[in-house]
Amino acid sequence: MQFKDVIGQDAVKSRLISEFKSDRLSHAKMLLGPEGSGKLPLTLAFAQFLLCDSPSGEDSCGACPNCQKVQSLTHPDLHFVYPVVVSKADKVTTSDDLRTEWNELIHKRPYFSLNTWLEYNDRLGKNPIIGVDESRAIMKKLSLKSYSDKFKIMIIWMPEKMNTQAANKLLKILEEPPKKTLFFLVCDNSENILPTILSRAQIVHVPALKSEEITNYLTQTFQVETGVAETMANLSQGNIVNAIDAVQGDSSKHAYFELFVKLMRSAYAANPIELMDVSEEIAALDREKQKNFILYGLHIFRESIIMNYLKDKLLNLRKEESEFLQKFARFINNKNITELTDEFNNAYYHIERNANAKILFSDLVIKLTKLVRKGV
Ligand SMILES: [Zn+2]
């Protein structure tokens, strides 16, 4: 990641670069700021800058072998520590046990929160920690010879999740840091951090992002309309993780919408090839998404009925949905609504009980052709 790819935070970027240039780099820094301010991307960009073979005045080159290794998160001098849910059954004790997932998530979306990370590992609601095994792993990594001959960089993400034992071990390392080793503690909230550790680290405050910065990011990255992006940016209160979650939630709705339209069109046309196609497409989704798709379908049926019978009532629809329903809603009426709703509810019930998705959805689409035609 280069500084140019990091949203906003110009003051912090300049500060980091000028400290390096004037040789005032402290061996331990804490990047401290609210969730969703982009501290991890900033740290990654700075690590790349420090390891780059030919940085310009303000950024890494992005092309040298060291840059490429940082970008692919495989640089031997770049180490990560982050909270994990320790589980013997899953063979997870330290960060390294989830390194593949960690790299994947950063490549997928460098802006994420602890919850995003846990959700990515299917561990939402569990308690992640940086435990004492981790401090042993840190010592081992730091004893390795430097690969680039520049710096060894240890990024500790969410050090507030470090337990006391691990924190005490880390403190010892920070008191006598190995040569040419830089620690970056990337922290949302310093309240739970040992004061002795805080006193060893130089604190760099990272402010929340500005609304315009989030708006621009959303319009450029997700092609969201400016008005929608502005609303989401304002709601997110400077937390880009929330803004991204809101947009991605919306984009999955768009995917369900497209799938639903396809399903209803092929059911209406009673085109068996298209019907099998669409049922396979739904069956290929993961179970949670299949359930969400069913719920989405129930929502559209409900809105269709409201559109047909309660014309003056405000509908809970997005623009593309409302345009589609102008034509489609009339096929959903008292001749078929009960059965349609029953079939979808039934499908939901069976998905929850691990029914075979292929059979379930091919069965559902066949029933749909009859039910949609009933409404004509
Ligand atoms: Zn470079």
Residues whose N, C-alpha, C, O or C-beta is under 5 A from the ligand:
A	BS01	ZN	C52 D53 S54 S60 C61 G62 A63 C64 C67
